[in-house]
Amino acid sequence: MSITSIARYIFTSRMRELEKHQTQGEQLQRAVLSHLIASGKDTEYGREHGFASINDYDSFVRLCPVNSYEELKGQIDRMRHGEKDVLWPGRVKWYAKSSGTTNDKSKFIPVSKEGLQKIHYAGGRDVVALYLRNNPQSRMFDGRGLILGGSHAPNYNLKDSLVGDLSAILIENINPLANLVRVPKKETALLSDFELKRERIAREAMNKNVTNISGVPSWMLSVLNCMMEITGKKHLEEVWPNLEVFFHGGVAFTPYRKQYEQLITSPKMHYMETYNASEGFFGIQDDPADKAMLLMLDYGVFYEFEELSDGIAEHSKDEGRKIVPLWGVEKDKNYAMLISTSCGLWRYMIGDTVRFTSTNPYKFVISGRTKSFINAFGEELIVDNAEQGLAYACEQTGAEVLEYTAAPVFMDANAKCRHQWLIEFSKSPNDLVQFADLLDKRLQELNSDYEAKRYKDITLQHLEIVEARQGLFNDWLKKKGKLGGQHKVPRLSNSREHIDQLLTLNKQ
C-alpha cells in the first residue's frame, strides 16, 4: 500500500465534515461566532466592548465596531511587547509581517496557537483533502513537497517570539514529521536573502522526487527558472517526472498560467488555487473546472461583508455602511470582506474584495482590493478587470505578462488624463499598440464605468503602456528590501508613488 493510500484514508472523515458546507453554512458560521465571543469575553477588548452580553449576531454588531489595522495596531504592539489577554486570551508569540493596505510600512498580524492550528494548518489540511478527493490516482505523498517560504526574525527580543512572513512561521512550527516529506531543508527555507535561497532550493530539490509544489506563483517561477538554468533542462518534468500539482496563492495566477504550462508540459499536472493570507486561510478551489473557491466556514474565522454598490466604500464611521453576515450576501455583488478570528482580529477590514458566484455552497472569486484600484475619474477599475483584460490581450497577441502595475496620469502637458500601465513581459507582443488597443477595448467591455469615462475620449483618454525592462520589478522589490516572501507588486493604485519609482528605475 502506498503512503498516499494511507493518507487518503486519514482524510476521509474530514471530507464528510466538509459536506456540511453545502447546506449548513449559516449554522457553521453562527457556531464560529459563539466560540469567538466566548473565548474573547475576558480579554481587555472583550470587556471594553461588552462581549459578556453578546448573545447573537445583532448584539455583536451593536457592541463591536468595525476595525482597520490603524484601530488595532496599538493593542497589537502591546501584545508584541509581551502583554497577554489583550485581543485574544493568553500571550501571542507569533506575528505575521505583511505589507498591505494601510499607511504603515508593515502590518504585524497576531497568529495565536489556536489560529495557527485551526485556521492556517487547517487550511493546508483541507487543500490536501480536496485534492485527493478530486484526484483518485494521486501519488503525491509518495514523493516530496517543495514548500516555498519567507523568513522570520526575533520579535522585540522576547523569548520564543517571532515576527516575519506567515509562510516562515508555518515552516518554523510545522510538525517535525512533515520535514520527512518536504524540501528544502528548514535552514534553507528560512533564509532571508532570496537570491541565495533561490539557488540553494534549486540545488537541494533538483535530485529529489518532488510530486507537489506550494507557494506564490511569481516567486516559485523564479526558483523553477533558476533550476532550469542549473540543470540545463527545458521542461520541469525532465527534472521531476512525478510532479503532479501546484498549490498556489498570494497573487492571481492568470498572468503566470501560460508560463507554467510552457515550463510544465505533462498532461497530469494540476493547479489548485488557495486564498491564504497573513490574517487567515479563507478559501480553496474545490472544483478544478470552477475558478471560484469554496469559502471555509468552520475554521476560527467569522465573516462579514460590506456591499460596494457605490464603488469602494471607505467610511470613517459605522453609520451608513451596509454590512451583512454570510447568510445575507447575494451573488454577483462586490463586497469588502471583514473578519473576526481566533487570532484576535475583531470585525477587521482585511482589504480584499470578493464576489460570490454561488450561495449554496458559498463560493467566490477575489475581485480586487479596497485600496488596490483606480478610481481617479469615476472609472472604478478593480484588479479583477485588469486581470481579465490582460488575459484577453495576451490570448489575442500571444504575449505573456510577467509583472505589471498601473496608475492614473491626472493631466499631462496637453491636459489629457489617462491610465498608464507599466508592464514587464516574459514574451513581448509584436505590436505594443495593438496590445494596448485590445486591453483598452476589453476593459470597456468589462467595466461600464470605465466605458462611460472613455466615451469619445472626453474624460479619459486611451490607456498608455510602457514596456518595462527585464527584471525591473524584482530590482524595485530588492531595493525596497522586499524581494521574496509575502511581498507583492501593487497592481492598481490611485497614487503614482509606486509607478513613478519604477519608471525612474526603468531608465537606469
C-alpha positions in Angstrom: 0.0 0.0 0.0 1.4 3.4 -0.9 1.8 6.3 1.6 -0.8 8.3 -0.4 -3.3 5.5 0.0 -2.8 5.6 3.8 -3.1 9.4 3.8 -6.3 9.3 1.7 -7.9 7.1 4.4 -6.9 9.6 7.1 -8.6 12.4 5.3 -11.9 10.5 4.7 -13.6 11.7 7.9 -12.7 15.4 7.1 -14.3 15.0 3.7 -17.6 14.1 5.4 -17.4 17.2 7.6 -16.8 19.4 4.6 -20.1 18.2 3.1 -21.8 20.5 5.7 -20.5 23.4 3.7 -23.1 22.5 1.0 -26.2 23.1 3.1 -25.2 24.3 6.6 -23.2 27.5 6.0 -25.2 29.7 8.4 -25.1 27.2 11.2 -21.4 26.7 10.9 -20.8 30.4 11.0 -23.1 31.1 13.9 -21.2 28.4 15.8 -17.9 30.1 15.0 -19.1 33.4 16.2 -20.3 31.9 19.5 -16.9 30.3 20.1 -15.0 33.5 19.3 -17.2 35.6 21.7 -16.9 33.1 24.5 -13.1 33.0 24.0 -12.8 36.7 23.8 -15.1 37.9 26.6 -12.4 38.0 29.3 -9.8 39.8 27.2 -9.3 43.5 27.6 -11.0 44.1 24.2 -13.9 41.8 25.1 -14.5 43.6 28.4 -14.3 47.1 26.8 -17.0 46.1 24.2 -19.3 44.1 26.4 -18.8 40.7 24.9 -20.3 39.0 28.0 -23.7 40.4 27.0 -23.4 39.4 23.3 -25.8 36.5 22.6 -26.4 36.8 18.8 -25.2 38.4 15.7 -27.2 41.6 16.1 -25.8 42.3 19.5 -22.3 41.6 18.2 -22.8 44.3 15.5 -24.2 46.7 18.1 -21.3 46.4 20.5 -18.3 45.7 18.4 -17.1 48.4 15.9 -15.6 47.8 12.5 -11.8 48.0 12.6 -8.9 48.7 10.3 -5.3 47.9 11.2 -4.9 51.5 12.4 -7.6 51.0 15.1 -5.9 47.8 16.4 -2.2 48.5 16.0 -1.8 50.0 19.5 -3.1 46.8 21.1 -1.1 44.6 18.7 2.1 46.5 19.6 1.4 45.9 23.3 0.9 42.2 22.6 4.2 42.2 20.7 5.9 43.5 23.8 4.6 40.6 25.8 1.2 41.7 27.2 -1.4 39.0 27.5 -5.2 38.9 27.3 -5.4 42.0 25.1 -7.2 41.0 21.9 -7.1 37.2 22.5 -6.6 35.0 25.6 -3.1 34.4 26.8 0.2 35.6 25.3 0.5 35.6 21.5 4.1 34.8 20.4 4.0 34.9 16.6 3.3 37.9 14.3 3.0 37.7 10.5 4.6 40.7 8.9 2.7 41.9 5.9 2.7 44.8 3.5 -0.8 45.8 2.7 -3.5 48.4 2.6 -2.6 50.8 5.4 -0.4 53.8 5.6 2.1 51.9 7.7 5.2 50.4 6.1 4.2 47.0 7.6 1.4 45.4 9.4 2.0 42.8 12.2 -0.8 40.3 12.3 -1.0 38.2 15.5 -1.0 34.5 15.0 -2.2 32.7 18.1 -1.7 29.0 18.9 -5.4 28.3 18.1 -5.2 30.4 14.9 -2.1 28.6 13.8 -3.7 25.1 14.2 -7.4 25.8 13.5 -7.1 28.3 10.7 -3.7 28.1 8.9 -2.8 24.5 9.3 -6.5 23.5 8.9 -6.5 25.2 5.5 -3.4 23.2 4.4 -5.1 20.0 5.6 -8.3 20.7 3.6 -6.4 21.7 0.5 -4.8 18.2 0.5 -8.2 16.5 1.4 -10.0 18.2 -1.5 -7.1 17.5 -3.9 -7.1 13.8 -3.0 -10.9 13.6 -3.4 -10.6 15.1 -6.9 -7.6 13.0 -8.0 -8.1 9.3 -7.1 -4.9 8.4 -8.9 -2.7 10.8 -6.9 0.6 9.6 -5.5 1.7 13.0 -4.0 2.7 11.5 -0.6 5.0 9.0 -2.3 7.4 11.9 -3.0 8.4 15.2 -1.6 6.7 18.6 -1.5 8.6 21.8 -2.2 7.2 24.5 0.0 8.4 28.0 -0.7 8.5 30.2 2.3 9.8 33.5 3.6 11.9 34.4 6.6 11.5 35.5 10.2 13.3 37.3 13.0 13.1 37.7 16.7 10.2 39.8 18.0 11.5 42.6 20.3 14.0 40.0 21.6 11.2 38.2 23.5 11.9 34.6 24.2 10.5 32.2 21.5 8.6 35.1 19.9 8.9 35.6 16.2 7.9 38.1 13.5 8.1 37.5 9.8 6.4 36.1 6.8 3.5 33.9 7.6 5.0 31.1 5.5 8.1 31.2 7.7 6.0 31.0 10.9 4.2 28.0 9.4 7.5 26.2 8.5 9.0 27.0 11.9 6.1 25.4 13.8 5.3 22.6 11.4 5.1 19.0 12.8 8.7 17.6 12.6 7.3 14.6 10.7 6.3 16.9 7.8 10.0 17.5 7.2 10.4 13.9 6.1 8.2 14.7 3.0 9.3 18.2 2.2 12.2 20.2 0.7 14.3 22.2 1.1 16.0 22.0 4.5 14.5 24.2 7.1 17.6 26.4 7.3 17.4 27.0 3.5 13.6 27.6 3.5 14.1 30.4 6.1 16.9 32.3 4.5 16.2 36.0 4.2 18.4 36.5 1.0 16.0 35.4 -1.7 18.6 35.3 -4.4 20.8 33.0 -2.3 17.8 31.0 -1.2 16.5 30.5 -4.8 19.7 28.8 -5.9 20.0 26.7 -2.8 16.5 25.5 -3.1 17.0 24.6 -6.7 20.2 22.6 -5.9 18.7 20.8 -2.9 15.4 19.9 -4.7 16.6 19.0 -8.2 17.6 15.5 -7.4 14.6 14.7 -5.2 11.4 13.0 -6.2 9.2 16.2 -5.9 5.5 15.5 -6.5 3.9 18.8 -5.4 4.9 22.4 -5.0 3.4 25.2 -3.0 3.9 28.9 -3.0 3.3 32.3 -4.6 3.4 31.9 -8.4 5.9 34.7 -9.1 8.5 33.6 -6.6 8.0 29.9 -7.4 8.6 30.6 -11.1 11.8 32.4 -10.2 13.0 29.3 -8.3 12.0 26.9 -11.1 13.7 29.0 -13.8 16.8 29.0 -11.7 16.7 25.2 -11.6 16.2 25.0 -15.3 19.4 27.1 -15.8 21.3 24.9 -13.4 20.1 21.6 -14.9 20.1 22.6 -18.5 16.7 21.0 -18.9 13.9 22.5 -21.0 10.8 21.2 -19.1 10.3 20.7 -15.4 9.1 17.1 -15.8 12.6 16.2 -17.0 13.8 17.0 -13.5 10.7 15.9 -11.6 8.9 13.2 -13.6 6.3 12.6 -10.9 5.3 16.3 -10.3 1.5 16.4 -10.3 0.2 19.6 -8.6 1.0 23.2 -7.8 -0.9 24.7 -4.8 -0.7 28.4 -5.4 -2.0 31.6 -3.8 -1.0 35.1 -2.8 -1.4 36.7 -6.3 -3.7 36.0 -9.2 -2.5 33.0 -11.3 -3.8 34.2 -14.7 -0.7 36.3 -15.7 1.5 33.3 -14.9 -0.5 30.3 -16.2 0.9 30.2 -19.8 4.4 30.4 -18.5 3.8 27.4 -16.2 2.1 25.5 -19.0 5.2 26.1 -21.2 7.5 25.0 -18.4 5.4 22.0 -17.3 4.0 20.2 -20.4 3.0 17.0 -18.6 -0.8 16.3 -19.1 -1.0 15.0 -15.5 -0.2 18.4 -14.0 -2.8 20.1 -11.8 -3.2 23.6 -10.4 -5.2 24.4 -7.3 -5.7 27.9 -6.0 -5.9 28.8 -2.4 -6.8 32.1 -0.6 -4.5 32.2 2.3 -3.3 35.5 3.8 -1.4 36.6 6.9 -4.8 37.2 8.5 -6.2 33.7 7.9 -6.9 30.9 5.5 -10.2 31.6 3.7 -10.8 29.7 0.5 -9.9 26.7 -1.6 -10.6 25.9 -5.2 -12.5 22.7 -4.6 -13.5 22.0 -8.2 -10.8 22.0 -10.9 -13.4 23.1 -13.5 -14.5 26.1 -11.5 -12.2 29.1 -10.8 -14.3 30.1 -7.8 -13.2 29.0 -4.4 -15.1 27.4 -1.6 -15.3 29.7 1.5 -14.1 27.8 4.5 -16.7 28.2 7.2 -15.7 26.0 10.2 -12.3 27.4 11.0 -11.8 30.2 13.6 -13.0 32.9 11.2 -16.4 34.7 11.2 -17.1 36.6 8.0 -19.0 39.7 7.3 -19.3 41.6 4.0 -19.7 45.3 3.2 -21.6 45.9 -0.1 -19.7 48.1 -2.5 -22.6 49.3 -4.5 -21.2 52.8 -5.0 -17.6 51.8 -5.7 -15.0 51.4 -2.9 -16.7 52.1 0.4 -14.4 53.7 3.0 -16.3 55.3 5.8 -14.9 56.8 9.0 -18.0 55.7 11.0 -20.1 52.6 11.0 -23.3 54.6 10.2 -24.3 54.3 6.6 -22.4 51.1 5.9 -24.3 48.1 4.5 -22.6 45.2 6.2 -24.2 41.7 6.2 -23.2 38.3 7.6 -22.6 35.4 5.3 -26.2 34.4 5.1 -27.1 38.0 3.9 -24.8 38.0 0.8 -26.1 37.9 -2.8 -24.5 36.6 -5.9 -22.6 38.8 -8.4 -22.2 41.7 -6.0 -18.8 43.2 -5.0 -18.2 43.0 -1.2 -15.3 44.1 1.0 -14.6 41.3 3.5 -14.5 41.7 7.3 -13.2 39.0 9.6 -13.3 38.2 13.3 -10.7 35.5 14.1 -9.2 33.3 16.8 -6.0 35.4 16.4 -7.7 38.5 18.0 -8.9 40.4 14.9 -12.4 41.8 15.5 -14.6 42.9 12.6 -11.4 43.6 10.8 -11.3 45.1 7.2 -8.9 42.8 5.5 -8.6 44.9 2.4 -9.8 42.3 -0.2 -13.0 42.5 -2.2 -14.9 39.3 -3.3 -17.8 38.4 -5.5 -19.9 35.3 -4.8 -20.7 33.0 -7.7 -22.8 30.7 -5.5 -24.5 30.7 -2.1 -25.2 27.0 -1.9 -22.4 26.3 -1.2 -20.8 29.7 -0.7 -18.2 30.1 -3.5 -16.4 33.3 -4.5 -13.7 34.9 -6.6 -11.4 37.6 -5.4 -12.3 40.7 -7.3 -9.7 43.1 -6.0 -8.6 45.1 -3.0 -10.3 48.0 -1.3 -7.2 50.2 -1.8 -5.8 48.5 -4.9 -7.9 50.1 -7.6 -8.0 53.1 -9.9 -10.9 55.5 -9.3 -9.3 58.8 -10.2 -12.1 59.7 -12.7 -15.1 57.7 -11.5 -14.0 54.6 -13.6 -13.8 52.3 -10.6 -11.3 49.9 -12.2 -10.5 46.9 -10.0 -7.9 44.2 -10.2 -10.4 41.6 -11.5 -11.0 43.9 -14.5 -7.2 44.3 -15.0 -6.5 40.6 -14.8 -9.3 39.7 -17.3 -8.2 42.5 -19.7 -4.6 41.4 -19.7 -5.6 37.8 -20.2 -7.6 38.7 -23.3 -4.9 40.9 -24.8 -2.3 38.1 -24.2 -4.6 35.5 -25.7 -5.1 37.6 -28.8 -1.4 38.5 -29.4 0.5 35.6 -27.9 2.2 37.9 -25.4 3.0 36.9 -21.8 2.9 39.2 -18.9 5.3 38.7 -16.0 4.5 41.7 -13.8 2.6 44.9 -14.1 1.3 47.9 -12.3 -1.0 50.8 -13.4 -1.8 54.3 -12.1 -3.6 57.4 -13.4 -1.9 60.3 -15.3 -4.1 63.0 -13.9 -3.2 65.6 -16.5 -0.3 65.8 -19.0 1.1 68.8 -20.9 -1.9 68.6 -23.3 -4.4 68.5 -20.4 -5.1 64.8 -21.2 -5.9 62.2 -18.5 -5.3 58.5 -18.9 -4.2 55.3 -17.2 -0.6 54.4 -17.5 0.4 50.8 -17.4 4.0 49.6 -16.8 4.3 46.0 -17.9 7.2 43.6 -17.8 6.6 40.9 -20.5 8.2 37.5 -20.5 7.1 37.4 -24.1 6.5 40.8 -25.7 3.7 41.4 -28.2 4.8 42.0 -31.8 2.7 45.2 -31.8 2.5 47.0 -28.4 -0.1 49.5 -29.9 -2.3 46.6 -30.8 -1.9 45.1 -27.3 -2.9 48.4 -25.8 -6.0 48.7 -28.0 -7.1 45.2 -27.1 -6.6 45.8 -23.4 -8.5 49.1 -23.5 -11.3 47.6 -25.5 -11.7 44.7 -23.1 -11.7 46.9 -20.1 -14.6 48.9 -21.6 -16.5 45.6 -22.1 -15.8 44.5 -18.5 -16.5 47.8 -16.7 -19.4 50.1 -17.6 -18.0 53.0 -15.6 -14.6 52.7 -17.4 -16.5 52.6 -20.7 -18.5 55.7 -19.8 -15.4 57.7 -18.9 -13.7 56.6 -22.1 -16.7 57.7 -24.3 -15.2 59.8 -27.1 -12.1 60.4 -25.0 -13.9 63.2 -23.2 -13.0 62.3 -19.6 -10.4 59.6 -20.0 -8.1 59.0 -23.0 -6.8 55.8 -24.4 -4.5 54.0 -21.9 -0.8 54.1 -22.3 1.6 51.1 -22.0 5.2 51.5 -21.0 7.3 48.3 -21.5 9.5 47.6 -18.5 13.0 46.2 -18.9 13.6 42.7 -17.8 14.0 42.3 -14.1 12.6 45.8 -13.3 10.1 44.7 -10.7 12.5 42.4 -8.9 15.1 45.1 -8.8 12.5 47.5 -7.3 11.4 45.0 -4.7 15.1 44.2 -3.9 15.8 47.9 -3.5 13.0 48.2 -1.0 14.2 45.1 0.9 11.0 43.2 -0.2 12.4 40.5 -2.6 10.8 37.2 -1.9 8.4 36.1 0.9 4.9 37.5 1.1 5.7 40.8 -0.8 3.8 41.7 -3.9 3.9 44.2 -6.6 0.9 46.7 -6.2 -1.3 46.1 -9.2 -3.5 49.2 -9.3 -3.2 52.4 -7.4 -4.8 55.9 -7.3 -1.4 57.2 -6.4 1.6 57.5 -8.7 4.1 56.8 -5.9 5.0 53.3 -6.9 4.8 53.7 -10.7 7.0 56.8 -10.6 9.6 54.9 -8.6 9.5 52.1 -11.1 9.7 54.4 -14.1 12.8 56.1 -12.7 14.4 52.8 -12.1 13.4 51.6 -15.6 15.7 54.3 -17.0 18.7 53.3 -15.0 
